[in-house]
C-alpha cells in the first residue's frame, strides 16, 4: 500500500478518534455510540488473505455491540474490499471529497480567538447544526459521545459570534479542518470563511504548511466555499453500510 495514498485515511482517523477501538490485523473496529460514520466504522487498511472471513468477523463484532456494520473505503482501503462488500449487498453512501491547499503564511485571521478546548457555547453552536442527525442511544447521550471524540486529540476551536464554529487539528505538516458549521439564519454572510481563515492562520503558526478537510460531494455550498479559499480535490472516500 502506497504510504501517500493511505495518509488521509490515517489523518482522518487520528483527527477524529473513536473512543472505542478494537483491532483485527490491519483493521480497526471503531465505535462511538453511532455518532458519525467516521467514528463508527471499520478502518480497513492493508492486504488481507482472509478477506471474506475478516468481513464476517467485523459483522459479528458490530452485531455484538448493537450497531450496524459500516466500512470506510478510502484510498488506502484493503484491495478487493469494496467489491466484496458490494457482492454482499452493502450500500454505498456519503461519497466524500478530501480537499487540500498549501499554507503560505499570508492567511489572514479574523478577530476570533482560537481556544484549546471547546467551550459550552462552542459545543452548543456546533451541535445545533450537526447534532440533529444523531439520536441518544443507551446510557450515554449522543452529544457526550461527540465531546469524547473531540477530546481525543489536541485541537484548536474557533467560535465566531456564537453563529459559526470550526476546529483545527495540528498533525505535523498538516492541519486538519473539522466541525465547520454556521447556524442556518447566519449563512452567506462570510462567517464560515472567517472561521476557516482563522484556523488556517493558526495552523501555519504551529508549523503546518498544508491543510486538508473532508466534505461530502452532495454539500455543494461548503464545497464552493472551500474552492474559493483555495482548496482542491486530492482524493475521495465513501462508506459501505450493511443492509
Secondary structure, DSSP 8 states (H G I E B T S, - for coil): --HHHHHHHHHHHHHT--SEEEEETTEEEEESTT--STTSSEEEBS--TTHHHHHHHHHHHHHHTT---EEEE-TTB-TTHHHHHHHTT-EEEEEEEEEEEE--S-----S--EESS--HHHHHHHHHHHGGG---BTTB-HHHHHHHHHTTS--EEEEETTTEEEEEEEETTEEEEEEEEE-GGGTTSSHHHHHHHHHHHHHHHTT--EEEEEEETT-HHHHHHHHHTT-EEEEEEEEEE--
